[in-house]
Amino acid sequence: MPVTHGESESVRGVVLAGGESSRFGAEGDDKALAGVGSEPVLGRIVAVLARVTDRRPVVAVRTPEQRARYADALRDGEVAFVRDDPEYEGPLAGIVGAAAAVGDPWLFCCGCDMPLLDERAVSWLLARLDRDRPAIDGGRVDAVAIEHPDGTLNPLHAVYRREPVASLHRLLPRTAGPRALLAGLESVHTVSPASVPDDVPLDRSTSNVNTRRQLESVREEFTRS
């Protein structure tokens, strides 16, 4: 079921897929296309985001070759593609590129290597935009992010207001990561994992795979379930 919101009623899911999978395995291997269950990781993520937002997700890529490869792996019309912003590197390039290319006021951004992304966790996080609004100073928030016990924020299972992200264009260093983006926004509403209900699998949803060993653990979990 798609989440319904007030101010946040238009949320676009964004999958950041411009990386090179350098830690995943042999040259040419692509973790976004690795199979989990009956479909590639990217396909599972896209399906979750489409259900939660009731909109066609966006996949941010760096090269035409990536776009062609992912388009072949997905159903026709399942996603829209945008290009990473060439002024940045890494995931930040995809977030900024998506902010410049789409018109939706909110973006839920996640990595292409999160096979356990969970509809309940994404829906719960998006609902913070409205349900926690009295706790947000000034009634406005530029992002909603999960705060880890060590005080760091998770920038790749997070919600961003598109407009302030676009306005930071060219203001961050080329090699800045997405945490620098969160630090540059005026109002970031943080969510403690301790506040998450027991039936919302946040840890599962935020986990990612960078190596084949991690992928095999995920595959084993799917086999048992």
C-alpha positions in Angstrom: 0.0 0.0 0.0 1.4 3.4 -0.9 1.9 5.8 2.0 -0.4 8.9 2.1 1.0 12.1 3.4 0.0 15.7 3.8 2.8 18.0 2.7 4.9 15.0 1.8 2.3 13.5 -0.5 4.7 13.5 -3.5 7.8 11.3 -2.8 10.0 9.9 -5.5 12.1 6.9 -4.9 15.7 7.3 -6.0 18.1 4.3 -6.4 21.8 5.4 -6.5 23.4 3.1 -9.0 26.4 5.0 -10.4 29.1 3.1 -8.5 31.5 0.6 -10.0 31.0 -2.4 -7.5 34.8 -2.4 -7.0 34.6 -4.4 -3.8 32.1 -6.9 -5.1 34.2 -9.3 -7.2 35.9 -9.7 -10.5 36.0 -6.9 -13.0 32.7 -6.5 -14.7 30.6 -8.0 -11.9 27.7 -5.8 -10.9 26.1 -6.2 -7.4 22.9 -4.4 -8.5 22.3 -7.2 -11.0 23.2 -10.1 -8.7 20.3 -12.4 -8.2 18.4 -12.6 -4.9 15.4 -14.9 -4.9 13.9 -14.7 -8.4 15.1 -11.3 -9.5 18.1 -9.0 -9.4 18.8 -6.8 -6.4 18.0 -3.7 -8.4 14.6 -5.1 -9.4 13.7 -5.9 -5.8 14.6 -2.3 -4.7 12.6 -0.7 -7.5 9.5 -2.8 -6.8 9.6 -1.8 -3.1 9.9 1.9 -3.9 7.2 1.8 -6.5 4.7 0.2 -4.0 5.6 2.6 -1.2 5.5 5.8 -3.3 3.0 4.8 -5.9 5.3 6.4 -8.5 7.9 5.2 -11.0 11.3 5.2 -9.2 14.3 6.9 -10.6 17.6 5.2 -11.1 20.7 7.4 -11.1 23.6 6.2 -13.2 27.0 7.6 -14.2 27.4 6.2 -17.7 25.3 5.3 -20.7 26.6 1.7 -20.4 25.1 1.5 -16.9 21.8 2.8 -18.1 21.7 0.3 -21.0 22.7 -2.6 -18.7 20.0 -1.8 -16.1 17.3 -1.1 -18.6 17.9 -4.6 -20.0 17.4 -6.1 -16.6 14.2 -4.2 -15.7 10.7 -4.3 -17.2 10.0 -1.6 -19.8 8.8 1.6 -18.2 9.5 0.3 -14.7 11.9 3.2 -13.9 13.1 6.5 -15.2 16.9 7.1 -15.5 18.8 10.2 -14.6 22.5 10.9 -14.8 24.8 11.5 -11.9 25.8 15.1 -11.6 29.3 15.3 -13.1 30.5 17.8 -10.6 30.4 15.2 -7.8 31.6 11.7 -7.1 29.9 8.7 -5.4 26.4 8.6 -4.1 26.2 12.4 -3.7 26.4 12.7 -7.5 23.2 10.6 -7.8 21.3 12.5 -5.2 22.2 15.9 -6.7 21.5 14.6 -10.2 18.1 13.3 -9.2 17.2 16.6 -7.4 18.0 18.5 -10.6 16.1 16.1 -12.9 12.8 15.5 -11.1 10.0 17.8 -9.9 8.8 15.9 -6.9 9.2 17.8 -3.6 10.6 14.8 -1.7 13.2 12.2 -2.6 13.7 8.9 -0.8 17.3 7.9 -1.6 18.9 4.5 -1.2 21.7 2.4 -2.6 21.4 -0.2 -5.4 23.0 -2.7 -3.1 20.2 -3.0 -0.5 18.4 -6.3 -1.3 16.6 -6.3 2.0 15.0 -2.9 1.6 11.7 -3.3 3.3 8.4 -1.6 2.5 7.4 -1.3 6.1 10.7 0.5 7.0 10.5 2.9 4.1 6.8 3.6 4.8 7.5 4.2 8.5 10.3 6.7 7.7 8.3 8.6 5.2 5.5 8.9 7.7 7.8 10.9 10.0 7.4 13.8 7.7 4.0 14.4 9.0 3.7 12.5 12.3 6.8 14.1 13.8 6.1 17.6 12.4 5.3 19.2 15.9 8.8 18.2 16.9 10.4 19.8 13.9 11.7 23.3 14.7 9.8 25.9 12.7 7.6 23.3 11.1 10.0 22.7 8.2 12.5 19.9 7.6 15.0 19.5 4.8 15.7 15.8 5.4 14.8 12.9 7.6 17.6 10.5 8.5 18.3 7.7 10.9 20.8 8.5 13.6 23.1 5.6 14.6 24.1 5.1 18.3 27.5 6.7 17.6 25.8 9.9 16.4 26.4 9.5 12.7 23.5 9.7 10.3 22.5 7.2 7.6 22.4 9.2 4.3 21.4 6.3 2.1 18.1 5.2 3.6 16.9 8.8 4.0 14.4 11.3 2.8 15.4 14.7 1.3 13.5 17.7 0.3 14.4 18.2 -3.3 14.6 22.0 -3.3 17.4 22.6 -0.7 19.4 19.7 -2.2 19.3 21.4 -5.6 20.2 24.8 -4.0 23.4 23.3 -2.6 24.6 22.5 -6.1 28.2 23.4 -6.6 28.6 24.5 -2.9 30.1 21.2 -1.7 33.5 19.8 -2.5 33.6 17.4 -5.5 34.6 14.5 -3.2 32.1 15.2 -0.5 29.9 12.3 0.5 26.2 12.4 1.3 26.8 13.0 5.0 28.3 16.3 4.0 25.0 17.0 2.2 23.1 16.3 5.4 25.5 18.6 7.3 24.9 21.4 4.9 21.1 21.3 5.1 19.5 23.7 7.6 17.0 21.3 9.2 17.6 17.6 9.4 15.1 15.6 11.5 16.8 12.7 13.1 15.2 9.4 14.0 16.5 7.1 16.7 16.3 3.3 15.9 15.0 2.9 19.5 11.8 4.7 18.4 11.1 2.2 15.6 8.3 -0.3 16.4 9.2 -3.9 16.7 7.3 -4.8 13.5 9.4 -2.4 11.4 12.6 -4.2 10.3 14.8 -1.1 10.1 18.1 -3.0 10.5 17.2 -5.3 7.7 16.1 -2.6 5.4 19.2 -0.5 5.8 21.7 -3.3 5.3 23.7 -3.4 2.1 26.0 -5.9 0.4 29.5 -5.0 -0.7 31.0 -8.4 -1.1 30.0 -11.8 -2.4 30.1 -13.2 1.1 27.5 -10.7 2.2 25.4 -11.5 -0.8 25.5 -15.2 0.0 24.3 -14.5 3.5 21.3 -12.6 2.1 20.6 -15.5 -0.4 20.6 -18.0 2.5 18.1 -15.8 4.4 15.8 -15.8 1.4 16.1 -19.5 1.1 15.1 -20.0 4.7 12.1 -17.6 4.5 
